[in-house]
Amino acid sequence: MKIYSGDTWTLEELQEQVADAGRRSLVVPAADSRKAVLEAFGEVLDFPEHYGVNLDALNDSLHDFADSISDNGNPPVTVLWLVAAPFRSDRSFGIMCEILQDAERYAGKDLAVTAILL
């Protein structure tokens, strides 16, 4: 997982880099609370209706999402997660980073995550 400051790279610049690498980009918008961040991931990554909007469900759904990339022959995906300043002080931020890193390891080259700190 890469982490960048929003002062260093703009979202548009990162999206261009992702496209130039032959990958699709999906943007998870900024949110201030754990629940709102989890909901944003579920919406952007099109998690199933039964997605539980909790950290365990995020972990499980990311693995399923990673499987769907390779199973369907889709191009690799880079998730660009916009991280609001208030959420970075939440204990969940570190846990979510670990979950996202685990999903990257599981998916190999099919899934990459970049956090953009706002």
MIGUZA-416430 format. One line per 3 residues: number of its first residue (from 1); their letters; for each residue x negated, y, z of C-alpha. Coordinates in steps of 0.02 Angstrom, whole numbers, plus 50000, padded with zeros to 5 digits. Layout:
<gufis>
NUM = A = X,Y,Z  ... $
</gufis>
This chain:
<gufis>
1 = MKI = 50000,50000,50000  49935,50170,49953  49975,50325,50053 $
4 = YSG = 49959,50498,49978  49996,50673,50038  50130,50765,49941 $
7 = DTW = 50005,50907,49935  49883,50800,49835  49997,50721,49705 $
10 = TLE = 50169,50771,49645  50301,50640,49619  50297,50676,49433 $
13 = ELQ = 50109,50649,49424  50124,50483,49514  50267,50428,49401 $
16 = EQV = 50159,50468,49249  50016,50364,49320  50134,50219,49352 $
19 = ADA = 50204,50228,49175  50030,50239,49101  49987,50077,49192 $
22 = GRR = 50135,49990,49109  50239,49982,49267  50413,50037,49312 $
25 = SLV = 50433,50161,49454  50575,50166,49578  50589,50316,49694 $
28 = VPA = 50653,50294,49871  50709,50467,49930  50656,50544,50094 $
31 = ADS = 50763,50515,50248  50742,50565,50430  50803,50410,50522 $
34 = RKA = 50764,50225,50516  50942,50183,50466  50942,50311,50325 $
37 = VLE = 50773,50250,50261  50833,50069,50264  50992,50118,50173 $
40 = AFG = 50890,50212,50042  50782,50059,50009  50939,49952,49993 $
43 = EVL = 51018,50071,49867  50864,50101,49760  50809,49919,49755 $
46 = DFP = 50989,49861,49732  50988,49743,49880  51139,49628,49894 $
49 = EHY = 51299,49684,49977  51260,49577,50130  51096,49673,50162 $
52 = GVN = 51094,49699,50350  51011,49872,50354  50882,49819,50483 $
55 = LDA = 50696,49780,50478  50718,49591,50463  50839,49614,50319 $
58 = LND = 50718,49733,50234  50582,49602,50244  50693,49464,50174 $
61 = SLH = 50767,49574,50038  50596,49636,49981  50539,49456,49956 $
64 = DFA = 50697,49420,49856  50668,49579,49756  50489,49526,49720 $
67 = DSI = 50550,49356,49661  50675,49438,49544  50538,49539,49459 $
70 = SDN = 50438,49388,49404  50587,49272,49380  50668,49390,49255 $
73 = GNP = 50509,49432,49161  50527,49615,49206  50375,49730,49204 $
76 = PVT = 50289,49757,49372  50364,49886,49489  50287,50023,49592 $
79 = VLW = 50400,50089,49730  50367,50273,49766  50430,50304,49942 $
82 = LVA = 50451,50486,49992  50420,50491,50180  50494,50637,50275 $
85 = APF = 50385,50712,50412  50511,50677,50552  50517,50492,50508 $
88 = RSD = 50328,50471,50519  50336,50499,50707  50467,50360,50724 $
91 = RSF = 50397,50194,50786  50483,50110,50639  50369,50197,50514 $
94 = GIM = 50221,50086,50557  50328,49929,50560  50401,49972,50390 $
97 = CEI = 50226,49999,50320  50178,49825,50380  50335,49750,50300 $
100 = LQD = 50298,49838,50136  50117,49780,50138  50175,49601,50169 $
103 = AER = 50294,49614,50021  50152,49675,49911  50043,49527,49962 $
106 = YAG = 50188,49408,49930  50225,49481,49757  50047,49494,49696 $
109 = KDL = 50033,49615,49551  50222,49623,49524  50254,49745,49666 $
112 = AVT = 50157,49895,49729  50211,50026,49855  50151,50204,49868 $
115 = AIL = 50205,50312,50013  50205,50499,49982  50197,50595,50143 $
118 = L = 50301,50754,50135 $
</gufis>
